[in-house]
Amino acid sequence: MPPTKILLVRHAEKPVVEPPFGITADGVQDNHSLIVRGWQRAGALAPFFTSPNLAGGVTTPGTIYASGTGGASLLVDEEDVSKSLRPQQTVTPTAEKLIITPITRFFVGQEAALATDIRTRAGVVLVGWEHTHIPMIPSALKSNAPNSWPDDRFDVVWILDYQPKTDTYAFTQVNQSLLSGDA
């Protein structure tokens, strides 16, 4: 049986205009990494997913995916997202708290293969991904999710709930409400 629930998050905040610069977990400037606010969101997501308020439909994942680095060069908004560390950095605090090794063998652009692999999992799955490609994941899973992720939103979770009678996923969206300024 496919996963009962899939939670999709965009990687946390990134540099738009520098400064602020992206930084690694060690504080080294890196334009493929999160900015400080992104690291704050990544840290806040750990209790959000590991001790969730179930009223919004968020539950604790048993499997975590994040896009891998490498693969074919892929430009989004003049940036090569094949080098982005942000999806992995976003889910790492949650993965560490749950003692789960994130699956990173799929690259941005391989959403159909990712969706096929997700369907082999049970329980709840969390996916951290690049926002312009997130809609391709629910599309491959036969979901009624929107066909675009808002460019200015880092603070939502797309929730896909499995519907066994139709072998599809119903879509809902939850605001994270984790940091000041979140909707």
QUIBELRA-V106129 format. One line per field, one symbol per residue. phi: phi as a letter, one per 30 degrees, with the letter a starting at -180 (. if undefined). psi: psi as a letter, one per 40 degrees, with the letter a starting at -180 (. if undefined). burial: + if it has 16 or more other ideal C-beta (glycine too) atoms within 10 Angstrom, else -. A space follows every 50 residues. Layout:
# QUIBELRA-V106129
phi->???
psi->???
burial->???
This chain:
# QUIBELRA-V106129
phi->.dedabccbdedebdcbcddcdbddciddadccddedddddedddedecc bdddedjdbddcbbcbddcjiddbdbhibdddcdceedddceeddddchb dddbdccejcdddedddeddccicccbcbdddceedddddchccdecace eccccbbdcccdcddchbbdcbbbddhcbeidd
psi->hiidhhhhiiiaiihdhhiiiiiideehhheeiiiddddddddddddddd gihedeehihiehhiihiiaaihhhhffhgeeehedddddeddddddefh hihfeiihefddddddddeeiibhhhhhihdeedddddddegifiieihh dehefihhhhhhgddefihihihhhdfdiiei.
burial->-++++++++++++++------++------+-++++-++++++++++-++- -+---++++++-+++++++-+--+------++-++++++++++++-++-- -+++-++++++--++-+++-+--++++++++++++++++++-+-+---+- ---+++++++-+-----++----+-+-+-----
